[in-house]
Amino acid sequence: MPFGYRTIGLWFNHFSSPNIHFLTGASGTNNGNSIAIDDTGFAYVAGTIDTLGDSTRFAKNHAPDYFFANSREMGYITKYKISGHTPQLTSFINIIDTISATNPCGVDSTSVFAHQTIVTNNGNVYVAGNFKGCNLLLTDANGVPQLITTSSTAHLQDQNMFLAVFDDSLSPIACHIINTDSSLSLYTADIVKGLGYSDLGEKVFFTGSVYGSYVHVEQVTQSFCWNKLK
């Protein structure tokens, strides 16, 4: 079957050749954009799936059957067991239309790009990226929608930033949306973890670029989530 780009992972150590493992493949394109490692033997890969392809498959014995088609690209986060190089869990980040039935998002082409990921000491997984559209819908590892954002202004920008938070089972906990003036853009650059100055608690630091005169941050947590869609 023909396919576009697909995500691969390479594992190295000091005394052996690299182990190359194909993580995802499809008739469309899958991009692996970022990888993070926790302290318990798991790796987390964040990337973007081109939903115009005929199919998307993950590595052998791991094939999530929940597939969105209401955006040009959607983000994903996959958890891998380092020792066997095998995928364990996958959750998705996609656009959801919540503005109106006749003009759902106010943009020509919706998309989600998952660019960066880190794992904090408590096991939470952070995914940062950009999206174009109304609001985001985050699934758990069974493909079941669990959390939606509630922004009334995100659809007015060309590109918005997001910071999504999952637990170690890849169930969404929270999602932050960062936007700016109408028709202008923000772009994610990087996220890191570190200690805060005042309380020495673990913090996540997030940076990017803005083309606009202000930055507006919105947050939704799981307590707001799936019942809004019913």
C-alpha positions as CSV (number, residue, x, y, z in Angstrom):
1,M,0.0,0.0,0.0
2,P,1.5,3.4,-0.8
3,F,2.0,5.9,2.0
4,G,3.3,9.3,2.7
5,Y,5.7,10.2,5.5
6,R,5.5,8.0,8.6
7,T,6.9,8.4,12.1
8,I,10.0,6.4,13.1
9,G,11.9,6.1,16.4
10,L,15.6,5.3,16.8
11,W,17.0,3.9,20.1
12,F,20.7,4.1,20.7
13,N,23.2,3.1,23.4
14,H,27.0,3.4,23.7
15,F,27.9,0.0,22.4
16,S,25.4,-1.1,19.8
17,S,23.9,-0.1,16.5
18,P,20.7,2.0,16.6
19,N,17.4,0.2,16.8
20,I,15.1,1.6,14.2
21,H,11.4,1.1,14.8
22,F,8.5,2.3,12.6
23,L,5.9,3.8,14.8
24,T,3.1,4.8,12.5
25,G,2.3,4.4,8.8
26,A,-0.6,5.4,6.5
27,S,-1.6,6.1,3.0
28,G,-1.5,9.7,4.0
29,T,1.2,11.3,6.1
30,N,2.1,11.0,9.8
31,N,4.7,13.3,11.4
32,G,6.5,12.5,14.6
33,N,7.4,15.9,16.0
34,S,8.6,15.3,19.6
35,I,9.6,12.6,22.0
36,A,9.9,12.5,25.8
37,I,11.0,9.8,28.2
38,D,9.7,9.1,31.8
39,D,11.5,7.3,34.7
40,T,9.6,4.0,34.4
41,G,10.7,2.8,30.9
42,F,8.2,4.5,28.6
43,A,8.6,7.0,25.8
44,Y,5.9,9.4,24.6
45,V,5.8,10.6,20.9
46,A,3.7,13.6,19.9
47,G,2.9,14.2,16.2
48,T,0.4,15.1,13.6
49,I,-1.7,12.9,11.3
50,D,-2.9,14.0,7.8
51,T,-6.5,12.9,7.9
52,L,-6.9,13.0,4.1
53,G,-5.1,9.6,3.8
54,D,-7.2,6.5,3.3
55,S,-6.1,5.0,6.6
56,T,-3.8,5.4,9.5
57,R,-2.3,2.4,11.3
58,F,0.0,2.3,14.3
59,A,2.5,-0.5,14.8
60,K,1.6,-4.1,15.1
61,N,-1.0,-5.0,17.7
62,H,-1.9,-1.4,18.4
63,A,-4.5,0.1,16.1
64,P,-6.9,2.7,17.7
65,D,-10.2,2.4,15.9
66,Y,-11.3,6.0,16.7
67,F,-10.6,8.3,13.8
68,F,-11.7,11.9,13.3
69,A,-12.2,13.4,9.9
70,N,-13.4,16.9,10.7
71,S,-10.0,18.7,10.3
72,R,-7.2,18.6,7.8
73,E,-4.7,17.4,10.4
74,M,-5.1,16.2,13.9
75,G,-2.6,15.7,16.8
76,Y,-1.8,12.5,18.6
77,I,0.2,11.3,21.6
78,T,1.4,7.7,21.8
79,K,3.0,5.9,24.7
80,Y,5.7,3.3,23.9
81,K,7.4,0.7,26.0
82,I,11.1,1.4,25.5
83,S,12.3,-2.2,26.2
84,G,10.1,-3.7,23.4
85,H,9.7,-0.6,21.3
86,T,6.0,-1.3,21.2
87,P,3.2,1.2,21.3
88,Q,0.9,0.9,24.4
89,L,-1.7,3.7,24.2
90,T,-2.7,6.5,21.9
91,S,-4.9,9.6,22.4
92,F,-6.0,12.2,19.9
93,I,-6.4,16.0,19.8
94,N,-8.8,17.3,17.1
95,I,-11.0,20.2,16.2
96,I,-14.6,20.3,17.3
97,D,-17.1,22.6,15.6
98,T,-18.9,24.7,18.3
99,I,-19.6,28.1,16.8
100,S,-22.7,27.6,14.6
101,A,-24.2,25.1,12.2
102,T,-23.9,27.3,9.1
103,N,-20.4,28.7,9.8
104,P,-18.8,26.1,12.2
105,C,-15.4,27.6,12.7
106,G,-15.1,30.7,10.6
107,V,-11.9,29.4,8.9
108,D,-11.3,27.7,5.6
109,S,-9.3,24.7,6.8
110,T,-9.1,23.5,10.4
111,S,-6.0,21.6,11.7
112,V,-4.2,20.6,14.9
113,F,-0.4,20.3,15.0
114,A,1.2,18.6,18.1
115,H,4.8,20.0,18.2
116,Q,6.3,19.4,21.7
117,T,5.9,17.0,24.6
118,I,7.4,16.5,28.1
119,V,6.7,14.2,31.0
120,T,6.7,15.7,34.5
121,N,7.9,14.0,37.7
122,N,4.3,13.1,38.7
123,G,3.8,11.3,35.4
124,N,1.6,13.8,33.6
125,V,2.3,14.3,29.9
126,Y,2.2,17.8,28.4
127,V,1.6,18.3,24.7
128,A,2.1,21.8,23.1
129,G,1.1,22.8,19.6
130,N,-0.9,25.0,17.3
131,F,-4.5,24.7,15.9
132,K,-6.7,26.5,13.5
133,G,-10.4,26.3,14.2
134,C,-13.0,26.6,16.9
135,N,-12.2,24.4,19.9
136,L,-10.3,21.3,20.7
137,L,-11.6,17.8,21.5
138,L,-9.3,15.5,23.5
139,T,-9.8,11.7,23.7
140,D,-8.6,9.0,26.1
141,A,-6.6,6.0,24.9
142,N,-9.8,4.2,23.9
143,G,-10.7,7.0,21.5
144,V,-13.5,8.2,23.6
145,P,-13.9,12.0,23.8
146,Q,-13.2,13.2,27.3
147,L,-12.6,17.0,27.2
148,I,-13.5,19.9,25.0
149,T,-12.3,23.5,25.2
150,T,-14.8,26.4,25.5
151,S,-13.2,29.4,23.8
152,S,-15.5,31.8,22.0
153,T,-12.6,33.6,20.3
154,A,-10.2,30.9,19.2
155,H,-11.8,30.6,15.8
156,L,-11.1,34.2,15.0
157,Q,-7.3,33.7,14.8
158,D,-5.3,32.2,12.0
159,Q,-3.2,30.1,14.4
160,N,-3.8,29.5,18.1
161,M,-1.5,27.8,20.6
162,F,-2.6,25.0,23.0
163,L,-1.0,23.2,26.0
164,A,-2.8,19.8,26.6
165,V,-2.3,17.8,29.8
166,F,-2.7,14.0,30.0
167,D,-2.1,11.5,32.8
168,D,0.1,8.5,32.4
169,S,-2.8,6.5,31.0
170,L,-3.2,9.3,28.3
171,S,-6.6,10.4,29.7
172,P,-6.8,14.2,29.3
173,I,-6.8,16.3,32.5
174,A,-6.7,19.9,31.2
175,C,-6.2,22.0,28.1
176,H,-5.0,25.6,27.9
177,I,-5.7,27.8,24.8
178,I,-3.6,30.8,24.0
179,N,-4.9,33.3,21.4
180,T,-4.5,36.9,20.3
181,D,-6.2,39.5,18.1
182,S,-8.7,38.5,15.4
183,S,-7.1,37.2,12.2
184,L,-3.6,37.2,13.7
185,S,-1.4,34.3,14.9
186,L,0.6,32.6,17.6
187,Y,3.1,29.8,17.2
188,T,4.4,27.3,19.7
189,A,8.2,27.0,20.1
190,D,9.1,24.9,23.1
191,I,8.1,23.6,26.6
192,V,10.4,22.5,29.4
193,K,10.0,21.5,33.1
194,G,11.8,23.0,36.1
195,L,11.4,24.3,39.6
196,G,9.5,27.5,40.4
197,Y,11.4,30.2,42.2
198,S,9.0,31.0,45.0
199,D,7.8,27.6,46.1
200,L,10.3,25.3,44.4
201,G,7.4,23.2,43.0
202,E,7.7,21.6,39.6
203,K,6.5,23.9,36.8
204,V,6.1,23.7,33.1
205,F,7.5,26.6,31.1
206,F,6.0,27.4,27.7
207,T,7.3,29.7,24.9
208,G,6.3,30.8,21.4
209,S,5.7,33.7,19.1
210,V,2.8,36.1,18.8
211,Y,1.8,38.3,15.9
212,G,-0.7,40.6,17.7
213,S,-1.0,43.2,20.4
214,Y,-2.1,40.9,23.3
215,V,-2.1,37.3,24.5
216,H,-5.3,35.7,26.0
217,V,-5.1,32.5,28.0
218,E,-8.1,30.2,28.5
219,Q,-8.3,27.0,30.5
220,V,-10.6,24.0,30.6
221,T,-10.3,21.0,33.0
222,Q,-11.9,17.6,32.9
223,S,-14.8,18.8,35.1
224,F,-16.1,20.8,32.2
225,C,-15.8,18.1,29.6
226,W,-17.8,15.5,27.8
227,N,-21.3,16.3,29.2
228,K,-21.2,19.5,27.1
229,L,-21.4,17.4,23.9
230,K,-24.6,15.5,25.0
